[in-house]
């Protein structure tokens, strides 16, 4: 014992000894756990895709049903490059698509007030980020036959096969910062609701055919709910509950009315995010790129079949089967068409 320690009270000497014993015990426990940590591997080594919500600060995903933490795949680069918010210098540049719109049927999807946004995104896709668009179209050619088959099975408009271009840039294994995954960017709860298996061992959102089936059933259900394709598309992005609340808040019967009143609202109290407000114009630009790829100088072979002059406004032949299938899967929403006005008719049962 040092000469200084001899003059300390006995209680102080006892506390100091206790702290030293605790520090030694912690060191021994750490050394004992080191081999086990090495044997378990690193967080980046995983055999199954992520399944649930994202902790964006640490860039990890927490699997839906437990399990160890795994890293987020970084496969959203192309989608972000093509569809991120327009920069200030992009606001002034646009591409005139009037001659391309003669048989592209954009009127059924888009309000006239949003055409400027379409032109700006079209310029980005065909000029500013042409290299990325070419790469994405080569990837789209691989998956479009599967997507088109799923869209036709549900009796949906062919244009909806363009939706994965906006959602994932046709990258079937991408995961967003919100936890949406796959070609159609389905959230875990939506995927399970429409028949997919999503757990710590299996995630069928990464199966292109199965995910297409779930996404097209969801789109058919949304049209049944809103009886309007622009509203159904926007609800695909934000969720049907959010869209119904926005319609009640703004008293709008169409997406154009909801968007206009939402943009006039204070940013802090808006019912819809900016991502949702620009979602349908982005979809319209995607339809032009895939349907008119030859005219735009992007692809020699047309990627989409010729669109009919009189599109189906609702799920046709397979709609009754779709409704029965959704009912069997326990969808919590009513499948009968919902009246949009008066607002009280939109309330959940």
C-alpha positions in Angstrom: 0.0 0.0 0.0 1.3 3.4 -1.0 2.1 6.0 1.7 -0.8 8.2 0.4 -3.3 5.3 0.6 -2.5 4.7 4.2 -4.0 8.0 5.2 -7.3 7.4 3.3 -10.3 6.4 5.4 -11.1 2.7 5.4 -14.4 3.2 3.5 -12.6 5.1 0.6 -10.0 2.2 0.3 -12.9 -0.3 0.2 -14.7 1.6 -2.6 -11.5 1.9 -4.6 -10.8 -1.8 -4.4 -14.4 -2.5 -5.5 -14.0 -0.4 -8.6 -10.8 -2.1 -9.5 -12.5 -5.6 -9.2 -15.4 -4.5 -11.4 -13.1 -3.1 -14.1 -11.2 -6.4 -14.1 -14.4 -8.4 -14.3 -15.6 -6.3 -17.3 -12.3 -6.9 -19.1 -12.5 -10.7 -18.6 -16.1 -10.8 -19.9 -15.1 -8.8 -23.0 -12.3 -11.1 -23.7 -14.6 -14.1 -23.3 -17.2 -12.8 -25.7 -14.7 -11.9 -28.5 -14.5 -15.4 -30.0 -18.3 -15.7 -30.2 -18.5 -12.3 -31.9 -16.0 -13.3 -34.5 -17.8 -16.6 -35.1 -21.1 -14.9 -35.7 -19.8 -12.9 -38.7 -20.2 -9.3 -39.7 -23.5 -7.4 -40.0 -23.0 -7.2 -43.7 -23.1 -10.9 -44.3 -26.7 -11.9 -44.8 -28.4 -14.5 -46.9 -32.0 -13.1 -47.0 -33.1 -9.6 -48.1 -34.2 -7.1 -45.4 -37.8 -7.1 -44.4 -38.9 -4.2 -42.4 -38.4 -0.7 -41.1 -35.2 1.3 -41.5 -33.2 3.1 -38.9 -31.8 5.8 -41.2 -29.2 7.2 -38.8 -27.2 4.0 -38.5 -28.2 2.8 -42.0 -29.4 -0.6 -40.8 -32.7 -2.5 -41.1 -34.5 -4.2 -38.3 -36.1 -7.4 -39.5 -39.9 -7.5 -39.0 -40.0 -10.7 -36.9 -36.7 -10.2 -34.9 -33.3 -11.6 -35.9 -30.1 -9.8 -36.2 -29.5 -6.4 -37.7 -28.4 -6.3 -41.3 -27.2 -3.5 -43.6 -29.3 -1.8 -46.2 -28.5 -2.7 -49.8 -27.5 0.5 -51.7 -29.6 -0.1 -54.9 -31.7 3.1 -55.1 -29.2 5.1 -57.0 -30.8 5.0 -60.4 -34.3 5.7 -59.0 -33.0 8.7 -57.1 -31.0 10.0 -60.1 -34.1 10.0 -62.3 -36.9 11.0 -59.9 -35.3 13.2 -57.1 -36.9 16.7 -56.7 -36.1 19.0 -59.6 -33.3 21.5 -59.0 -33.7 25.2 -59.5 -31.8 25.1 -62.8 -34.1 22.3 -64.1 -37.2 24.4 -63.5 -36.7 26.5 -66.6 -35.8 23.6 -69.0 -38.5 21.4 -70.4 -39.3 19.1 -73.4 -42.4 19.7 -75.4 -44.3 16.3 -75.7 -47.4 17.6 -77.5 -46.7 15.6 -80.6 -46.1 12.5 -78.6 -49.3 12.8 -76.6 -51.6 12.1 -79.5 -51.9 8.4 -78.6 -50.2 8.3 -75.2 -53.6 8.7 -73.3 -52.1 10.9 -70.7 -55.3 12.8 -70.2 -56.8 9.9 -68.2 -53.9 10.2 -65.7 -52.8 13.8 -65.5 -54.3 17.2 -64.8 -53.5 19.9 -67.3 -51.9 22.0 -64.5 -49.2 19.3 -64.0 -48.0 19.1 -67.6 -45.1 21.4 -66.9 -43.7 19.0 -64.3 -44.0 16.2 -66.8 -42.0 18.2 -69.4 -39.3 19.0 -66.9 -38.8 15.4 -65.8 -38.9 14.3 -69.5 -36.0 16.6 -70.2 -34.0 15.1 -67.3 -34.8 11.5 -68.5 -33.9 12.2 -72.2 -31.1 14.7 -71.9 -29.6 15.6 -68.5 -29.4 12.0 -67.3 -29.7 10.1 -70.6 -27.0 7.6 -69.6 -28.9 6.5 -66.5 -32.1 6.3 -68.5 -30.5 4.0 -71.1 -29.2 1.7 -68.4 -32.6 1.5 -66.7 -34.4 0.8 -70.1 -32.0 -2.1 -70.7 -33.0 -3.5 -67.3 -36.7 -2.8 -67.9 -36.7 -4.9 -71.1 -35.8 -7.9 -68.9 -38.7 -7.5 -66.5 -41.5 -5.8 -68.6 -42.8 -9.1 -70.0 -43.5 -10.3 -66.4 -45.0 -7.0 -65.4 -47.2 -6.7 -68.5 -48.5 -10.3 -67.9 -49.5 -9.4 -64.3 -51.2 -6.2 -65.4 -53.2 -7.9 -68.0 -54.2 -10.7 -65.6 -55.9 -8.1 -63.4 -57.5 -6.3 -66.3 -55.6 -3.1 -65.6 -54.6 -0.4 -68.0 -51.3 -1.3 -69.7 -49.7 2.0 -68.6 -49.5 0.7 -65.1 -46.6 -1.5 -66.3 -44.6 1.7 -66.3 -45.0 2.2 -62.5 -41.8 0.2 -61.6 -39.8 2.8 -63.6 -40.8 5.4 -61.0 -40.8 3.2 -57.9 -37.5 1.3 -58.4 -36.0 2.1 -61.8 -36.7 -1.6 -62.5 -34.2 -2.7 -59.9 -35.9 -5.8 -58.2 -33.6 -5.9 -55.1 -33.6 -2.3 -54.1 -34.8 -1.2 -50.6 -35.9 2.4 -49.8 -35.0 4.4 -46.7 -38.6 3.8 -45.5 -38.4 0.0 -45.8 -40.3 -0.4 -49.1 -38.6 -3.1 -51.2 -38.6 -4.8 -54.6 -39.6 -3.8 -58.1 -42.9 -2.3 -56.9 -41.5 -0.9 -53.6 -44.1 -2.6 -51.4 -44.1 -1.9 -47.7 -44.0 -5.1 -45.5 -47.5 -4.7 -44.2 -49.0 -4.1 -47.6 -47.1 -7.0 -49.1 -48.5 -9.4 -46.4 -52.0 -8.0 -46.8 -52.0 -8.9 -50.5 -50.6 -12.4 -50.2 -46.8 -12.2 -49.9 -44.6 -13.8 -47.3 -42.4 -11.3 -45.6 -40.5 -12.4 -42.5 -36.9 -12.8 -41.3 -36.3 -15.9 -43.5 -38.3 -15.1 -46.6 -39.2 -11.9 -48.4 -41.3 -12.4 -51.6 -41.2 -8.7 -52.4 -37.9 -9.5 -54.2 -39.6 -12.2 -56.4 -40.6 -10.2 -59.5 -43.6 -12.4 -60.5 -45.1 -12.6 -57.0 -44.5 -9.0 -56.2 -46.2 -8.0 -59.5 -49.2 -10.1 -58.5 -49.5 -8.4 -55.1 -48.9 -4.9 -56.6 -51.5 -5.3 -59.3 -54.1 -6.7 -56.8 -53.4 -3.6 -54.6 -53.8 -1.3 -57.6 -57.1 -2.9 -58.5 -58.3 -2.6 -54.9 -57.3 1.1 -54.9 -59.3 1.8 -58.0 -62.3 0.0 -56.5 -61.9 2.3 -53.5 -61.5 5.6 -55.2 -63.1 5.0 -58.7 -60.4 7.3 -60.2 -57.0 6.3 -61.5 -55.1 9.5 -60.5 -56.3 9.1 -57.0 -55.5 5.4 -57.0 -52.0 6.1 -58.2 -51.3 8.8 -55.6 -52.8 6.5 -52.9 -50.3 3.8 -54.0 -47.6 6.2 -53.0 -48.9 7.6 -49.8 -51.4 4.9 -48.7 -55.2 4.9 -49.0 -55.7 6.1 -45.4 -53.6 9.2 -46.0 -55.3 9.9 -49.3 -58.8 9.7 -47.7 -57.7 12.0 -44.9 -56.4 14.5 -47.5 -59.7 14.4 -49.4 -61.6 15.0 -46.2 -59.3 17.9 -45.2 -59.4 19.7 -48.5 -62.9 18.6 -49.7 -61.5 17.6 -53.1 -63.2 15.0 -55.4 -60.3 14.6 -57.8 -56.5 14.5 -57.4 -56.2 17.8 -59.2 -58.4 19.5 -56.6 -56.5 17.9 -53.7 -53.1 18.8 -55.1 -54.0 22.4 -55.8 -55.4 22.9 -52.3 -52.6 21.1 -50.7 -50.0 23.3 -52.5 -51.9 26.4 -51.3 -51.8 25.1 -47.7 -49.0 25.8 -45.2 -46.1 23.4 -45.6 -46.3 22.4 -42.0 -49.9 21.3 -42.2 -50.1 19.8 -45.6 -51.9 16.4 -45.7 -49.7 15.1 -48.5 -45.9 15.0 -48.9 -44.2 16.6 -51.8 -43.2 13.1 -53.0 -46.9 12.3 -53.5 -47.7 15.6 -55.1 -45.2 14.9 -57.9 -45.8 11.2 -58.2 -48.5 11.1 -60.9 -46.5 13.6 -63.2 -43.5 11.4 -62.8 -45.6 8.4 -63.8 -46.8 10.3 -66.9 -43.2 11.0 -67.8 -42.4 7.3 -67.4 -45.3 6.3 -69.7 -43.9 8.6 -72.4 -40.4 7.2 -72.0 -41.5 3.6 -72.3 -44.3 4.1 -74.8 -42.4 6.5 -77.0 -38.8 5.4 -76.5 -38.2 5.2 -80.3 -39.5 8.7 -81.0 -37.4 10.0 -78.1 -34.3 8.4 -79.5 -33.9 6.1 -76.5 -34.6 2.7 -77.8 -35.1 1.2 -81.3 -37.5 -1.5 -80.2 -40.8 -0.3 -78.5 -40.9 -1.4 -74.9 -44.7 -1.2 -74.5 -47.4 -2.5 -76.9 -49.5 -0.1 -78.7 -52.1 1.5 -76.4 -55.7 1.0 -77.4 -57.7 4.1 -78.2 -60.4 3.4 -75.6 -58.6 2.3 -72.4 -60.3 0.3 -69.7 -61.2 2.6 -66.9 -61.5 -0.1 -64.3 -60.3 -3.6 -63.7 -62.3 -5.6 -66.2 -62.7 -9.4 -66.6 -60.6 -10.3 -63.6 -62.1 -7.8 -61.3 -64.6 -10.1 -59.6 -61.9 -12.7 -59.0 -59.7 -9.9 -57.7 -62.3 -8.9 -55.2 -62.9 -12.4 -54.0 -59.2 -13.0 -53.7 -58.7 -9.8 -51.6 -61.6 -10.8 -49.4 -60.0 -14.2 -48.8 -56.8 -12.5 -47.9 -58.5 -10.6 -45.1 -58.3 -7.1 -46.5 -59.4 -4.7 -43.8 -61.0 -2.2 -46.3 -64.5 -2.5 -47.9 -64.3 -3.6 -51.5 -67.4 -1.9 -52.8 -66.8 1.4 -54.6 -66.6 4.3 -52.1 -68.3 7.6 -52.8 -65.9 10.5 -52.6 -68.6 13.1 -51.7 -69.9 14.0 -49.2 -66.8 13.5 -47.1 -68.5 11.5 -44.4 -69.0 8.7 -46.9 -65.2 8.2 -47.0 -64.9 7.4 -43.3 -63.6 3.9 -42.5 -66.3 1.5 -41.3 
